[in-house]
Amino acid sequence: MISDLPFDQRACFVAGQAKSGTTLLVALLDNHPELLVLPEETAYFPTVLTKYGPRGRRAQFDYLTKQSLSNVLFGGPCKWGKRSYASFPREKFLETFERAAFDPANAQDDLLVLMVKAYAATLKRPLDTIRRWVEKTPANRNHIPAILTRFPHARIVVTMRDPRAILAAQIALEKTRKTGRFSTYYVIAHWRVAARLAKRVRDRDSPGLVVPYEQLVCEPADMMEKVCAYLEISFDPATVLTPTKVGQFWSGNSAARINFSQISPEPATRWQRELSEDEIGWVEWHCRDLMPEFGYEPKLNRRDLRYFMRPIQGERPREYLKSRLYSFRDDWIRR
């Protein structure tokens, strides 16, 4: 039983792809009295343990508190979108986490677990009231074996979304962020990784639960009841159908900059009026073999070279060339 597990093994990791509903999912879980949800991404497995692991605990701590998206919880600048934690005691969180991280008695303890415990202490949440703690980083999709090695009793939740909708969302993001680094290749490459993981989960070759974005926004009560059952927590519609961050109402992080007062199914079909035929063709060129596995039927009848060749909105020449080169490479590898 979950109550018999030590605190560090009561983990839940959310994985998927950027703009596939990972943030909405954790916002719906945020206010559940049996959960402790980290409201921002830590990139713990993708970055902390890989890039900064050999550099020691201080480097890992500095990344989490100063560079990761979670830095905003410690008083750092918000990198993307709007994040308001004015009412959250950020200095206290930083002090509590730093004290625990460098206490010699905790030298062998996992840094992520210490961060979660510091977050609980900051919120004055007794650990014995927390049935599961939740960390969300979309790129967890690449590290499931490592996650289960370190946290063998962890729950894994994988979000899935129509790849055409993800391309439309990423195009909208680039229009607002203007990074100049928008890559259509990474949209389809990351989707394929997430789709293969979701397929393994559905085939019971890997533990976890798949949460389709479309079901999450169109049938939120049914989907969240399944999520709660998987996490072995109670289902209360009044709690898990209202998205929050640190207990405060959250109105979304829509790429189209559309706030909501309640969950809306509209984003599920927005791509149909936002993407051109060539843009739809680009996605289906690369993903049509896996799309029907999740109910995403291709809209176009066949692959056409023009769908591959024509630039996508927001795509700079350098990124255009890289995307086509990487696409050829991956296609050759698959063959």
N, C-alpha and C positions, 0 to 999 in steps of 0.2 A: 504493500500500500504506500501511497505517496507520503503519508504522515510518518512512515518509518524511515524515509530517506533523509540523509543529512542535508542541511540547507543548500550546500553547493550543488547537489545533484537534483534539485528541484527546478532545473532550468528549462526554459522554452526558448528556442531560437527561431526567429522568423527569417525566411529567405525568399528570394524571388528575383525580381528585376526592378530597376528604377521605374516608377510610374505604373507598377502593377498592383497597387493597393496595399503595400506593406505598411505604409504610414497610417492609412485609414484603419487597418485591422488593429494595430497596436493602440490607436486612439480609442477604439471601441472597447478595448480591454483595460484601458488605463485606470478607470474608476472602479474596477471590480474589487470588492473588499478582500478577496482571497488572493489577489495578485499584487505583485510589485513590478511595474513596467518602467524600464528606462525609456524616457521620452525621445531620446535622440540616438543616432547611430554611433557606435563605438569603433566599428571596423576592427574589432578585436582579433578575429581570426584572419581576415584578409590583409591587415597591415601590422597591428601591434605584435603579433606572434611571428610574423614572417620578416618584415623589413626591420623591425626594431628588437626582435627577440635576441639576436646576438649582441646587441648594444647594452643590455642590462636593464634593470628595473627603472632606473631614473629616466632613461630615454623613452621607455614604454609609458611611464607616468606622464612625462612631458607631452608626448603625442596625444594621449587621451585628454589631457586638460587644456592643451593649447592649440592642437591642430585638427583633431577629429571634429566631426559635427557636434559631438557632445561637449565641445569646449564652451558652448554658450551656457551650459549648466554651471560652469565654474567662473562665469563672468567674462568670458571671451566674446569676440565679435561674432555676430550671426553671418554665416557665409552666404546662404541662399534663403530667399523668401523672408517671411516675417516670423520671428520667434520672440514672444514676450514672456520672460521669466522674472519680471519685476517683483513679483510677490514671493518668489522662491529664494530661500536663504543661500545664495550661491557661495558666499565667502565661507559660511559654515560647512557647506558640502566639501569645498576644496580643503579646508583645514582637517576635517574628519577623515577624508580619503587619504590625504598626505600622511597624516599621523599613522593610520593603519598600514599604508603601503610600505613605510620604512621602519615600522616597529620590528626589531629583531625577532620577536616572538612569531611574526607572520611571514618570515623570510621564505618559507616553503609554500605559503598559501597562494592560490591563483589570484592574479591582480584583478581580473574581472569580477571575481566573487567578492573581493575586498571593496571594489567600487560599488557593487550592488548593496553590500552591507552598510557602507557609508551612506548611500542614498536612503536606505531604510532608516538609519539612525537620524538622518537629517529631517526626515518626515515624521519621526517619532513612531515608526512602525515596528512593534516587536516582531522578531523573526519567526516566533512560533505561530503568528497569525497569518503568515504568508505561505500558501500552499505551493505556489510557483512564482518564479521571477522570470521576466521576459526581456530578451534583448533582440533588437531588430537591426539587421544590416543586410540589404539585398544581396550583396556579394557573398553572404554565407553560403549561397548555392554552390560555390566552388570548394567548400571546406567541410562538407558533411562528414566524411570519414574522420577528419581531425577533431571535429566537434564531438562525435560520439566516442572517440578514444579518450578525450579529456572529461566528457560528461556522458557516460554510458547510459544514464537513465533520462537523458534530456528528451523533451518533446520537440519535434521539428514540424513547423508549419510552412508550407510553400504556397505562395500566391501565384496565380496564373492570370494572364490577360491577353486578349486578342492582340497579336503583334502589330496589326495595322493601327489599332488604337494607341499602342505605345509609340509608334512612329509619329503619329499626329501630335501626341503630347510632347514628344521631344522636339518637334519642329516649333511648337508653340513656346516651349521653354527657351529655345535658342533666340526667338524673336525678342524675348524680354531680357535675357542675360547677355546676348551678343558676345559670346566667348570667342567666336571664330574657330572653335575646335569641334564643332558639331560633327559627329561621325555616324553616318547611316550604317556602317559596318557593325559598330558595336551594338546598335539597336537589335539587329537580327542575330548577331553572334551570342549576345547575352540571353536573348529569348530562347535560342536553341538549347543553351546549357540548362536554363530553368525548365524548359519543356522536357528534356531528357530526365532531369531529376524528378519532375512531377510524374512522369510515366513510370519510373522505377518505384515511386511511392505507391502509385495506383496498382502496379503489378505485384506489390508486396515484396519487392526486391530490396527496398530500403524503408526504414520506419518513417512515419510521418503522416501528415494530413494535407491534402491539396485544397486550397481555397480559391475557386475561380472568382475573379473580380466581378464578373457579370452577375453571378449569384449573390455576391456580397452586397452589391448596390440595388439589385432588383428584388431579392428575397432576403433581406438582412436578418430577419428574425430566425428563419430556418437555418441559414448559414451559421449564424452566431450560436445557435443551440448546438450545432454539430461541433463547433470549435470548443465550446464550454465542456461538452461531454468528453472530447478528446483530452482536454487539459484536466479533467476530473474536478471541475469546479461547478458551482451552482449556476443555473441560467436564470437571470432576472432581466426581462426585456427593458425595464425602466433604467437599468444600469448599462447594459451592453449595446444598446441602440442609440446612445447619446455619446458622440465622440468628445473626448477631453484630453488635455495635456496637463499633467500634474494637478488633475482635478478641476481644471478650468475649461469651459467649453471651447472646442476647437472647430473653426469654420472651414477647415480644409487647406490644402496646398495645391489647388488646381493649377495646371500649367497654363490654362486659359484665364487665370486670375478671377475665377468665379467662386465666390464664397457660398456656403449653403447654411440653411437653418436646420435642415434635416437631410438624411441620406437621400440622394437622388439617383435614379437610374439613367438620367440623361447622358452622363459621360460615357456610358457603355456603347452608345451608337454615334457619338459626335464625329468620329473619324469618317463616317460615311459621307458627310457633307464637307469635310475639311481636306480630304486627300484627293489628289488628281488620280486619274487612271494609271499614269506612269508610276506614281508613288505607291499605289496599291500593288501594281505589278512588281515593283522592287521587293516588297515584303513577300509576296506570294512566290516569287522566283526562288527565294531562299528557304521559305518556311512551309510551303504547301504540303510537304511530305508528313509533317508533324501536326499541322493545324487541325485536321479532322479528328485527331485523337482527343481533342478537347472541345469539339463542337464548332470549331472555327472553319467553316466551309469556304474554300477559295471563291472569290467573286468572278475572277476571270477564267476563261476556259483553258488557257494554255500559257506556257512561258513564251515570251517574245523578247528578242534581243534588245529591242528599244526600251523595255522596262529596266533592263540592266544598265544600259548606257546613259540614259538621260539623267542629268543632275537632279537632286532633290532640293526642295526649298531650304535655304540656309546653309547649303553645302559649299564650302570654299574649295577652290581648285586643288589645293594640297590634300584636303580630306577626301575629295572626290577620287583622286588618283589612288590614295591609300586604300580606300574602301573597295575599289574595284580590284586592286591587286590582291588584297587579303581575301576577297570573295573568290577569285580564281584559285588561290592557294587552297582554301578550305574545300572547294568543290573538287579539286584534284585529289586531296587527301581522302575525302569521302568515297571517291570512286576507286 
